[in-house]
Amino acid sequence: MTNLLFITVDQWRGDCLSAVGHPCTKTPNLDRLARDGALFLRHYGQATPCGPSRASLYTGLYMFNHRSVSNGTPLDARHRTVAELARRAGYDPVLFGYTDISADPRGLDPDDPRLRTYEGIAPGFRAELFMGEELAPWLDHLRRRGYGAVTQEDLYERPLGEPAPFRAEDSETAFLTDRFLEWLEGRAGTPWFAHLSYIKPHHPYVAAAPWHAAVSPQDVPPPVRAPSLAEEAAAHPWLRLHLELGYGGWTARHLGQPRDLDGDRLARARAVYYGLVAELDHHLGRIFERLAARGEMDRTLIVFASDHGDMLGDHWMLNKLGFFPQAFHVPLIIRDPSPEAARGVRVEAFTEHVDLMPTILERLGIEVPLQCDGRSLVPFLRGERPADWREAAVYEHDFRDLEEGRFEQRLGLSPEACCLMVRLGRKRAYVHFAALPALCYDLERDPAWLTDIAGDPARCAEVIAEAQALLSFRMLRNERRLSGALLTPSGVRGRFDPH
C-alpha cells in the first residue's frame, strides 16, 4: 500500500510559484517537488469560499451536485468522501488542521455542537490535530512557549508590514508542521494517509520575522484592474454591489475598503502575502526532507493544492469571491512515487479539484465511484494526455446571503437565483448568472478580463457558442449514481454506486 500526503493551503494563488515565473516569491522546495513530479499549470478550484471548494476536493463533485454552496451549508451525508473510501480500504486518514465541512443536520440532535459551526471535520477523517479559526491548540502552544495568554487580537492587530510578535519557529505554520513531523516519527512500516490543511497564506497578512520582510513592497507587481474603481464597478451589477458592500473584520481594519486600495497599502499587503507563501514553502521543505531521510519518498504519493486563490487587489477586490480567475486558479503539484511516473511534467491541460479524488483513489488501488464528476489525472502523471480531455475549466460562486439578504434585497433576486457559473477556455471566458446579465471576455485580446463582449452584436455568435457549451457541460454532469442502472426481469444491469 502507498502512503498519501495530501497537503492543502488556504488562498494560495496559482501564479505564486517561482516555477511558473512569479517575480517576487520564491518556492524552491515546491519547485523541486514539481521537477520530480507533475506541475499542473491550468488547475482550478470548483467554487469559493472555503467550504464549497473543499466539499468538491473531498467528494469529487461539482458544487451544482454537492450543493454545499457556502460556509455553513451542510454537506449531504450521502456524498462519500475520499477519506471515507480510503478508510473502508484499510487506511486511517488523519487530519492536521481543518476541512470546513458543515455537518448534515438530519439524524443529529438539534443540540449537537457540530450544528453550531461550519468548521466540521469531513467524514472519514480522524483529527490528530484539529485547528479551526479559533486556533486554540496553537495559542496554547504559545502560552507554553512563554508568550503568555495571548489572543488572536494580540497577534494580528498590528500595523501592516510589521513582524508578528512571535518567533518564526513558533508560527501557526511551523506549529502544524512540527506536530505532523512528531506524528510521522511514530509510523513504523504501516501505510498512512495524512491530510495537512494549512490556514496560510490566508489573511490576516501578518508574518514573523524574517518572512514579513522576505519581499520588498517596491518589487511587488501592480494589480490587474480597471483604471478606476468606478470603471470596474460599471462592468456588472453584481460587481458594483460587491464593491459597494466592501469588507469587514481584519481586512477592513487594515486594508480599508475597495476605494482605499492605493498602490502603497496594497503593495505592503501583497509583500507580506508573498512572504507567507515563502514561509510555507520552507516548512514543506522540512517535511520533504524528513520523508527522504526516512526512505519514504519512494512510497508516498504527495498531492499539493490550494482550496482557492486570492484577488489581492486585482479588479479592486480582496479575498476570493466573485468570478475572476485569480480567485479560482490555484497551484497543483503531484509527485507519484511509482516507477511508471514521469518526472518534470508540466501539464497545460485544464484540470480541476474534482479530479483529485479520482486520482488519489486510483493510485491507492481503490475503485472510483460513479459519484465523482472529475477524472483521474494518473495518465498525466505518466506523461500522457487522454485524447478526450476537457477543453475548458468550469467553476461556480453562490452569493446568497441567508443571514442578512443583502444581495437578494439589493438585486431583487431569490436566494436560488444568487449564483454564477464560469466556463474558462483558452480563447474566451463566459460568465453566466442565473438572473443577471451574462459576461464574456476575449482572452486573446483581453487577458485581463476588462472588456465585456457579451453585448457586442458583432460577437453574438461567439457568446452563444460559449453559452451552449456551458449548457451541454451542465447536462452531461447530472447526477449519475443510479442513472446507468436498469432493473430487468433478469436482475439489475449496468453499474451503480452502493450506499
C-alpha positions as CSV (number, residue, x, y, z in Angstrom):
1,M,0.0,0.0,0.0
2,T,1.1,3.5,-0.8
3,N,1.3,6.4,1.7
4,L,-0.7,9.5,0.9
5,L,0.4,13.0,1.9
6,F,-2.5,15.3,0.9
7,I,-1.4,19.0,1.5
8,T,-3.8,21.9,1.2
9,V,-3.2,25.5,1.8
10,D,-5.7,28.3,2.0
11,Q,-6.0,31.2,-0.5
12,W,-2.7,30.5,-2.5
13,R,-2.9,31.9,-6.0
14,G,-1.9,29.8,-8.9
15,D,0.7,32.3,-10.1
16,C,2.5,32.3,-6.8
17,L,5.2,29.7,-7.6
18,S,8.7,30.6,-8.8
19,A,8.4,27.5,-11.0
20,V,5.8,29.4,-13.1
21,G,7.9,32.6,-13.1
22,H,6.5,34.7,-10.3
23,P,8.6,37.8,-10.0
24,C,8.7,38.0,-6.2
25,T,8.1,35.0,-4.1
26,K,10.5,32.0,-4.1
27,T,9.3,28.5,-3.6
28,P,12.4,26.3,-4.1
29,N,11.0,23.2,-2.3
30,L,7.8,23.1,-4.2
31,D,9.8,23.8,-7.4
32,R,11.9,20.7,-6.6
33,L,8.8,18.7,-6.0
34,A,7.5,19.8,-9.4
35,R,10.7,18.8,-11.1
36,D,10.3,15.3,-9.6
37,G,6.6,15.1,-10.4
38,A,3.9,16.9,-12.3
39,L,3.1,20.6,-12.2
40,F,-0.4,21.5,-13.4
41,L,-0.4,24.9,-14.9
42,R,-4.1,25.4,-15.5
43,H,-5.7,23.9,-12.4
44,Y,-8.9,25.5,-11.0
45,G,-10.8,25.2,-7.8
46,Q,-14.5,24.4,-8.2
47,A,-16.0,27.1,-6.0
48,T,-15.5,29.8,-3.4
49,P,-15.3,30.3,-0.5
50,C,-13.6,27.6,1.5
51,G,-16.5,25.2,2.4
52,P,-17.8,24.8,-1.1
53,S,-14.3,24.4,-2.6
54,R,-13.3,21.8,0.0
55,A,-16.5,19.9,-0.5
56,S,-15.5,19.5,-4.1
57,L,-12.0,18.5,-3.1
58,Y,-13.2,15.7,-0.7
59,T,-16.1,14.4,-2.8
60,G,-15.1,14.8,-6.4
61,L,-18.4,16.7,-7.1
62,Y,-19.1,20.0,-8.7
63,M,-20.9,22.4,-6.4
64,F,-24.1,22.1,-8.5
65,N,-24.1,18.4,-7.5
66,H,-22.9,18.5,-3.9
67,R,-24.9,21.7,-3.1
68,S,-22.8,22.8,-0.1
69,V,-22.9,26.3,-1.5
70,S,-21.5,28.4,1.3
71,N,-19.6,28.2,4.5
72,G,-22.1,26.7,6.8
73,T,-24.3,24.9,4.2
74,P,-24.5,21.3,5.2
75,L,-22.8,18.6,3.0
76,D,-25.3,15.9,2.3
77,A,-24.1,12.8,4.2
78,R,-24.9,10.5,1.2
79,H,-21.9,12.0,-0.6
80,R,-18.9,9.8,0.1
81,T,-15.6,11.5,0.8
82,V,-12.1,10.4,-0.3
83,A,-11.3,9.7,3.4
84,E,-14.4,7.5,3.9
85,L,-13.5,5.3,0.9
86,A,-9.8,5.1,2.0
87,R,-10.9,4.1,5.5
88,R,-13.0,1.3,4.0
89,A,-9.9,0.2,2.1
90,G,-7.9,-0.1,5.3
91,Y,-6.3,3.3,5.7
92,D,-6.7,5.5,8.8
93,P,-7.0,9.0,7.3
94,V,-5.7,11.5,9.8
95,L,-6.2,15.3,9.8
96,F,-3.8,18.1,10.8
97,G,-5.7,21.4,10.5
98,Y,-9.3,21.7,9.3
99,T,-11.7,20.8,6.5
100,D,-14.5,23.4,6.8
101,I,-17.2,20.8,6.0
102,S,-20.6,21.5,7.6
103,A,-22.4,18.6,9.1
104,D,-25.7,17.2,7.7
105,P,-28.2,18.1,10.4
106,R,-30.5,15.2,9.6
107,G,-30.1,12.5,12.1
108,L,-28.2,14.7,14.6
109,D,-29.6,16.0,17.8
110,P,-30.6,19.7,17.5
111,D,-28.2,20.5,20.4
112,D,-25.3,18.7,18.7
113,P,-22.3,21.1,18.8
114,R,-21.5,20.2,15.2
115,L,-24.6,22.2,14.2
116,R,-23.1,25.4,15.7
117,T,-20.1,25.8,13.3
118,Y,-19.2,25.5,9.6
119,E,-15.8,24.1,10.7
120,G,-16.8,20.5,10.9
121,I,-14.5,17.6,10.0
122,A,-15.1,15.9,6.7
123,P,-16.5,12.3,7.3
124,G,-13.8,9.7,7.2
125,F,-11.0,11.8,8.8
126,R,-9.7,11.3,12.3
127,A,-8.3,14.5,13.8
128,E,-4.8,14.2,15.1
129,L,-4.7,18.0,15.4
130,F,-7.8,20.0,14.7
131,M,-7.1,23.7,14.3
132,G,-10.0,25.8,13.3
133,E,-10.4,29.5,13.2
134,E,-10.0,29.9,16.9
135,L,-6.5,28.4,16.6
136,A,-6.8,27.1,20.2
137,P,-4.0,24.4,20.1
138,W,-1.6,27.0,18.7
139,L,-2.5,29.7,21.2
140,D,-2.0,27.1,23.9
141,H,1.4,26.2,22.4
142,L,2.4,29.9,22.5
143,R,1.4,30.1,26.2
144,R,3.6,27.1,26.9
145,R,6.4,28.8,25.0
146,G,6.3,31.8,27.3
147,Y,4.2,34.3,25.3
148,G,1.5,34.4,28.0
149,A,-2.2,34.1,27.5
150,V,-2.2,35.7,24.1
151,T,-5.3,36.2,21.9
152,Q,-5.6,36.4,18.1
153,E,-6.0,40.2,18.5
154,D,-2.7,40.3,20.4
155,L,-1.0,38.6,17.5
156,Y,-2.7,40.0,14.4
157,E,-3.8,43.6,15.3
158,R,-0.6,45.4,14.3
159,P,0.4,47.8,11.6
160,L,0.5,46.3,8.1
161,G,4.0,45.0,7.3
162,E,5.3,44.9,10.9
163,P,6.6,41.5,12.1
164,A,4.4,39.2,14.2
165,P,5.1,39.2,18.0
166,F,6.2,35.6,17.9
167,R,9.4,33.9,16.6
168,A,9.3,32.2,13.2
169,E,9.7,28.8,14.7
170,D,6.5,29.4,16.7
171,S,4.2,30.5,13.8
172,E,1.0,28.7,13.1
173,T,2.6,27.2,10.0
174,A,5.6,26.0,12.0
175,F,3.4,24.6,14.7
176,L,1.3,22.5,12.4
177,T,4.4,21.2,10.6
178,D,6.1,20.2,13.9
179,R,3.0,18.3,15.1
180,F,2.9,16.3,11.8
181,L,6.6,15.5,12.0
182,E,6.2,14.3,15.5
183,W,3.3,12.0,14.4
184,L,5.3,10.8,11.5
185,E,8.1,9.6,13.8
186,G,5.6,7.1,15.3
187,R,4.9,5.5,11.9
188,A,6.8,2.2,11.5
189,G,6.1,0.4,8.3
190,T,2.3,0.8,8.3
191,P,1.0,2.7,5.2
192,W,-0.6,6.0,6.2
193,F,-2.9,8.7,4.8
194,A,-2.3,12.2,6.2
195,H,-4.1,15.4,5.3
196,L,-2.2,18.6,6.2
197,S,-4.5,21.6,5.9
198,Y,-2.7,24.9,6.5
199,I,-4.5,28.2,7.0
200,K,-1.9,30.4,5.5
201,P,-1.4,32.4,3.3
202,H,-5.0,33.4,4.1
203,H,-5.3,36.8,5.8
204,P,-4.5,38.2,8.3
205,Y,-1.4,39.1,6.4
206,V,0.9,39.0,9.4
207,A,4.2,37.1,9.3
208,A,7.0,36.5,11.7
209,A,10.5,37.8,11.0
210,P,12.2,37.3,8.6
211,W,9.3,36.2,6.5
212,H,7.5,39.6,7.0
213,A,10.2,41.3,5.0
214,A,11.1,38.5,2.6
215,V,9.7,40.5,-0.2
216,S,10.0,44.3,-0.6
217,P,6.8,46.2,-1.4
218,Q,8.8,48.0,-4.1
219,D,9.3,44.7,-6.0
220,V,5.6,43.8,-6.0
221,P,3.8,43.8,-9.3
222,P,0.9,46.2,-9.7
223,P,-2.7,44.9,-9.6
224,V,-4.6,44.0,-12.7
225,R,-7.7,46.2,-12.7
226,A,-9.6,49.0,-14.5
227,P,-8.1,52.5,-14.1
228,S,-10.7,53.5,-11.5
229,L,-13.0,51.9,-9.1
230,A,-16.0,53.4,-10.9
231,E,-14.9,51.9,-14.2
232,E,-14.5,48.5,-12.6
233,A,-17.9,48.7,-10.9
234,A,-19.6,49.6,-14.1
235,A,-18.8,46.2,-15.6
236,H,-21.7,44.4,-13.9
237,P,-24.5,44.8,-11.3
238,W,-23.1,42.1,-9.1
239,L,-19.6,43.6,-9.1
240,R,-20.9,47.1,-8.4
241,L,-22.8,45.8,-5.4
242,H,-19.9,43.7,-4.1
243,L,-17.6,46.7,-4.3
244,E,-20.2,48.9,-2.6
245,L,-20.7,46.5,0.3
246,G,-17.0,46.3,0.9
247,Y,-15.2,44.4,3.6
248,G,-15.3,43.8,7.4
249,G,-13.2,42.4,10.1
250,W,-9.4,42.4,9.9
251,T,-9.5,43.3,6.2
252,A,-11.4,46.5,6.7
253,R,-9.3,47.5,9.8
254,H,-6.0,47.1,8.0
255,L,-6.7,47.4,4.3
256,G,-9.9,49.5,4.3
257,Q,-12.5,49.4,1.6
258,P,-12.1,49.0,-2.2
259,R,-11.6,52.7,-2.6
260,D,-8.7,52.6,-0.2
261,L,-6.6,50.0,-2.2
262,D,-4.0,52.5,-3.2
263,G,-0.6,51.4,-4.5
264,D,1.4,51.6,-1.3
265,R,-1.1,49.9,1.1
266,L,-1.8,47.2,-1.4
267,A,1.9,46.6,-2.2
268,R,2.6,46.2,1.6
269,A,-0.2,43.6,1.9
270,R,0.9,41.7,-1.2
271,A,4.5,41.7,0.0
272,V,3.5,40.0,3.3
273,Y,1.3,37.6,1.4
274,Y,4.3,36.5,-0.7
275,G,6.4,36.2,2.5
276,L,3.8,33.9,3.9
277,V,4.0,31.8,0.7
278,A,7.7,31.6,1.1
279,E,7.4,30.6,4.8
280,L,5.0,27.7,3.8
281,D,7.4,26.5,1.2
282,H,10.2,26.5,3.8
283,H,8.2,24.2,6.1
284,L,7.1,22.0,3.3
285,G,10.7,21.5,2.5
286,R,11.3,20.3,6.1
287,I,8.6,17.6,5.5
288,F,10.0,16.5,2.2
289,E,13.5,16.2,3.7
290,R,12.2,14.1,6.6
291,L,10.3,11.8,4.3
292,A,13.5,11.4,2.2
293,A,15.6,10.7,5.4
294,R,13.1,8.0,6.4
295,G,13.2,6.4,3.0
296,E,9.5,7.2,2.4
297,M,9.6,9.4,-0.6
298,D,9.6,6.3,-2.8
299,R,6.4,5.0,-1.4
300,T,4.5,8.3,-0.7
301,L,2.1,9.9,-3.1
302,I,2.3,13.7,-2.5
303,V,-0.6,16.0,-3.6
304,F,-0.2,19.7,-3.0
305,A,-3.0,22.2,-3.8
306,S,-4.9,25.2,-2.5
307,D,-8.6,25.4,-1.9
308,H,-8.9,28.7,-3.9
309,G,-7.0,31.8,-4.7
310,D,-6.9,35.4,-3.6
311,M,-7.8,38.6,-5.5
312,L,-5.0,40.6,-3.8
313,G,-6.4,43.9,-5.2
314,D,-6.9,42.7,-8.7
315,H,-10.1,44.2,-10.1
316,W,-10.2,46.3,-6.9
317,M,-11.1,43.2,-4.9
318,L,-9.7,41.3,-2.0
319,N,-10.1,37.7,-0.8
320,K,-11.8,35.2,-3.0
321,L,-15.4,35.9,-4.0
322,G,-16.8,36.5,-7.5
323,F,-15.9,35.2,-11.0
324,F,-12.4,36.4,-11.9
325,P,-9.8,33.6,-12.3
326,Q,-7.5,34.9,-9.6
327,A,-9.9,33.6,-7.0
328,F,-10.1,30.1,-8.6
329,H,-6.7,29.4,-10.4
330,V,-4.6,27.5,-7.8
331,P,-1.4,25.5,-7.8
332,L,-1.4,21.8,-8.1
333,I,1.7,19.6,-7.8
334,I,1.6,15.8,-7.6
335,R,4.6,13.6,-7.1
336,D,3.8,9.9,-7.8
337,P,6.5,7.6,-6.4
338,S,5.7,4.8,-8.8
339,P,8.4,3.8,-11.4
340,E,5.8,4.4,-14.2
341,A,5.6,8.1,-13.3
342,A,7.2,10.7,-15.5
343,R,9.4,13.4,-13.9
344,G,9.3,17.1,-14.5
345,V,5.9,17.1,-16.3
346,R,4.3,20.4,-16.9
347,V,0.6,19.9,-17.7
348,E,-1.0,22.6,-19.9
349,A,-4.4,20.9,-20.0
350,F,-7.3,22.3,-17.8
351,T,-7.6,20.3,-14.6
352,E,-10.0,20.8,-11.6
353,H,-10.4,20.0,-8.0
354,V,-13.0,17.3,-8.9
355,D,-10.1,15.3,-10.5
356,L,-8.2,14.9,-7.2
357,M,-10.4,12.3,-5.5
358,P,-10.4,10.0,-8.6
359,T,-6.6,10.4,-8.9
360,I,-6.0,9.6,-5.2
361,L,-8.3,6.6,-5.3
362,E,-6.9,5.1,-8.4
363,R,-3.3,5.5,-7.1
364,L,-4.3,3.9,-3.8
365,G,-5.9,1.0,-5.6
366,I,-9.5,1.9,-4.6
367,E,-12.4,1.8,-7.1
368,V,-13.5,5.3,-8.2
369,P,-17.3,5.7,-7.5
370,L,-19.8,6.9,-10.1
371,Q,-20.3,9.8,-7.8
372,C,-17.2,11.5,-9.0
373,D,-17.6,14.3,-11.6
374,G,-13.9,14.5,-12.3
375,R,-11.4,12.2,-13.9
376,S,-8.2,10.7,-12.7
377,L,-5.0,12.6,-13.5
378,V,-2.9,9.4,-13.5
379,P,-2.3,9.5,-17.3
380,F,-0.8,13.0,-16.9
381,L,1.5,11.7,-14.1
382,R,2.9,9.2,-16.7
383,G,3.5,11.9,-19.3
384,E,0.3,11.1,-21.3
385,R,-2.8,13.1,-22.2
386,P,-6.2,11.4,-22.7
387,A,-7.5,12.1,-26.2
388,D,-10.9,13.3,-25.0
389,W,-9.7,15.6,-22.1
390,R,-11.7,18.8,-21.3
391,E,-11.1,21.9,-23.2
392,A,-12.2,24.3,-20.5
393,A,-12.5,24.7,-16.8
394,V,-15.8,25.3,-15.0
395,Y,-16.2,26.9,-11.6
396,E,-19.0,28.5,-9.6
397,H,-19.8,31.1,-6.9
398,D,-23.1,31.3,-4.9
399,F,-23.6,34.7,-3.4
400,R,-26.9,34.2,-1.5
401,D,-26.8,35.8,2.0
402,L,-29.1,33.8,4.2
403,E,-28.3,35.9,7.3
404,E,-28.8,39.4,6.0
405,G,-30.2,39.0,2.5
406,R,-28.0,41.9,1.1
407,F,-27.7,40.6,-2.5
408,E,-31.2,39.3,-2.6
409,Q,-32.7,42.6,-1.5
410,R,-30.4,45.0,-3.4
411,L,-30.5,43.0,-6.7
412,G,-34.1,41.8,-6.4
413,L,-33.2,38.1,-6.5
414,S,-34.4,35.0,-4.8
415,P,-31.7,33.1,-2.9
416,E,-31.7,30.3,-5.5
417,A,-31.0,33.0,-8.2
418,C,-27.9,34.3,-6.5
419,C,-25.4,32.1,-8.3
420,L,-23.0,32.2,-11.2
421,M,-21.0,29.7,-13.3
422,V,-17.9,30.3,-15.4
423,R,-16.6,28.4,-18.4
424,L,-13.0,29.3,-18.9
425,G,-11.3,28.2,-22.1
426,R,-8.2,29.2,-24.0
427,K,-9.8,31.8,-26.2
428,R,-12.8,33.0,-24.2
429,A,-14.3,33.1,-20.7
430,Y,-18.1,33.1,-20.3
431,V,-19.7,34.1,-17.0
432,H,-23.4,33.1,-16.7
433,F,-25.6,34.5,-13.9
434,A,-28.8,32.7,-13.1
435,A,-30.8,36.0,-13.2
436,L,-28.4,38.8,-14.1
437,P,-26.7,39.7,-17.4
438,A,-24.0,37.4,-18.7
439,L,-20.4,38.4,-19.4
440,C,-17.9,37.2,-22.0
441,Y,-14.3,38.0,-22.4
442,D,-12.0,37.6,-25.4
443,L,-8.9,36.2,-23.7
444,E,-6.6,36.5,-26.8
445,R,-7.2,40.3,-27.0
446,D,-8.2,40.9,-23.3
447,P,-6.4,38.5,-20.9
448,A,-7.1,40.9,-18.0
449,W,-10.9,40.5,-18.3
450,L,-11.5,44.2,-18.6
451,T,-13.8,44.4,-21.7
452,D,-17.1,42.5,-21.9
453,I,-18.1,41.4,-25.4
454,A,-21.5,39.8,-24.4
455,G,-23.4,42.9,-25.5
456,D,-21.5,43.4,-28.8
457,P,-23.8,42.4,-31.7
458,A,-20.7,41.6,-33.8
459,R,-19.7,38.9,-31.3
460,C,-23.1,37.4,-30.7
461,A,-22.3,34.1,-32.4
462,E,-19.2,33.6,-30.2
463,V,-21.2,34.3,-27.0
464,I,-24.0,32.0,-28.0
465,A,-21.4,29.2,-28.7
466,E,-20.0,29.7,-25.2
467,A,-23.4,29.6,-23.6
468,Q,-24.3,26.4,-25.5
469,A,-21.0,24.8,-24.5
470,L,-21.7,25.5,-20.8
471,L,-25.3,24.2,-21.1
472,S,-24.0,21.0,-22.7
473,F,-21.4,20.6,-20.0
474,R,-24.0,21.1,-17.2
475,M,-26.4,18.5,-18.8
476,L,-23.6,15.9,-19.1
477,R,-22.7,16.2,-15.4
478,N,-26.1,15.5,-13.9
479,E,-26.4,13.0,-11.0
480,R,-25.4,9.6,-12.3
481,R,-25.2,7.2,-9.3
482,L,-28.2,5.3,-10.4
483,S,-28.9,6.6,-13.9
484,G,-26.7,4.0,-15.5
485,A,-28.5,1.0,-13.9
486,L,-31.6,-0.7,-15.2
487,L,-34.0,-3.1,-13.4
488,T,-34.8,-6.0,-15.8
489,P,-36.5,-9.4,-15.4
490,S,-33.0,-10.9,-15.2
491,G,-31.9,-8.5,-12.5
492,V,-30.0,-5.2,-12.3
493,R,-28.0,-4.3,-15.4
494,G,-25.4,-1.6,-15.5
495,R,-23.3,0.0,-12.8
496,F,-24.5,1.9,-9.7
497,D,-22.8,3.2,-6.6
498,P,-23.5,1.3,-3.4
499,H,-24.6,3.3,-0.3
